[in-house]
Amino acid sequence: MSNVLAFVIRVVVVAFSLWIATLIVPGIDNTAGTTSTRIGTLVGVALIFGLINAVLKPLIKVVGCPFYILTLGLIGLVVNALLFMLVGFIADGVGLPFVVGGFGAAFLGAIVVSVVSFVLHLIIPDRLDQR
């Protein structure tokens, strides 16, 4: 399969995971009006989410390696929440109606997105998303 298909599948998985987070986590909202606008918002936020995780997360892990070791990796939950808050801030900055209402919402949202994405990637055959 092509790299484009794998990329599209990953974006759809993250967008779906974000949608689940908006449904079950208080403080995470997609305030777009129509269904198509909501879907577009989720895809846009998924792209931002992927970009943030691809660029900043590895840098943070390298710089914060001692903290990961000291906390046995639990600092990763805090880092994920802060990155999720950053995604909400950037989405708001570019005009996407996606709201992350604070650290608690970001913390739970990051966990929900991670778990849902993990489950979906278990279901999707490896040959499709090239994992």
JOGI-V563297 format. One record per pair of residues at least 12 apart in sequence whose ideal C-beta (glycine too) atoms are under 7 Angstrom apart, sorted by sequence separation. I is the first residue (numbers start at 1). GAP is how many residues later the second one is. D is the distance in Angstrom with one decimal. If there is no record, write none. Layout:
# JOGI-V563297
i & gap & d
I & GAP & D
I & GAP & D
This chain:
# JOGI-V563297
i & gap & d
30 & 12 & 6.4
88 & 12 & 3.0
85 & 15 & 5.5
84 & 16 & 6.2
85 & 18 & 6.7
60 & 19 & 5.6
85 & 21 & 4.3
81 & 22 & 6.0
84 & 22 & 4.1
19 & 23 & 5.5
18 & 24 & 5.3
81 & 25 & 4.3
84 & 25 & 5.4
57 & 26 & 6.4
81 & 26 & 4.0
84 & 26 & 4.4
15 & 27 & 4.2
18 & 27 & 5.7
56 & 27 & 6.5
15 & 28 & 5.1
18 & 28 & 6.1
81 & 29 & 5.1
53 & 30 & 6.9
77 & 30 & 6.8
80 & 30 & 3.9
15 & 31 & 4.0
52 & 31 & 5.6
11 & 32 & 6.4
14 & 32 & 4.0
52 & 34 & 6.0
11 & 35 & 5.0
14 & 35 & 5.5
52 & 35 & 5.6
11 & 36 & 6.3
14 & 36 & 6.3
49 & 38 & 5.1
11 & 39 & 6.7
48 & 39 & 5.3
10 & 40 & 6.9
45 & 42 & 6.5
48 & 42 & 5.3
48 & 43 & 5.8
45 & 46 & 5.0
44 & 47 & 7.0
45 & 51 & 6.0
44 & 52 & 5.1
45 & 53 & 4.9
41 & 55 & 5.1
41 & 56 & 5.8
41 & 57 & 5.7
32 & 65 & 4.7
31 & 66 & 4.1
30 & 67 & 6.6
30 & 68 & 5.6
31 & 68 & 6.3
29 & 70 & 4.6
28 & 71 & 7.0
28 & 72 & 5.6
27 & 73 & 6.9
28 & 73 & 6.9
27 & 74 & 3.2
27 & 75 & 6.0
27 & 77 & 6.7
28 & 77 & 5.2
27 & 78 & 2.9
26 & 79 & 6.7
25 & 80 & 5.8
28 & 81 & 4.7
25 & 83 & 4.7
25 & 84 & 4.9
25 & 87 & 5.8
21 & 88 & 4.5
24 & 88 & 6.4
21 & 91 & 4.4
20 & 92 & 6.1
21 & 92 & 5.4
18 & 95 & 6.1
17 & 96 & 4.3
20 & 96 & 4.9
17 & 99 & 4.0
17 & 100 & 4.7
14 & 103 & 6.2
13 & 104 & 5.5
16 & 104 & 6.7
13 & 107 & 4.8
13 & 108 & 6.5
9 & 115 & 6.4
9 & 119 & 5.7
10 & 119 & 6.0
9 & 120 & 4.6
5 & 123 & 6.8
6 & 123 & 5.2
6 & 124 & 4.2
1 & 126 & 6.0
1 & 127 & 5.9
1 & 129 & 6.9
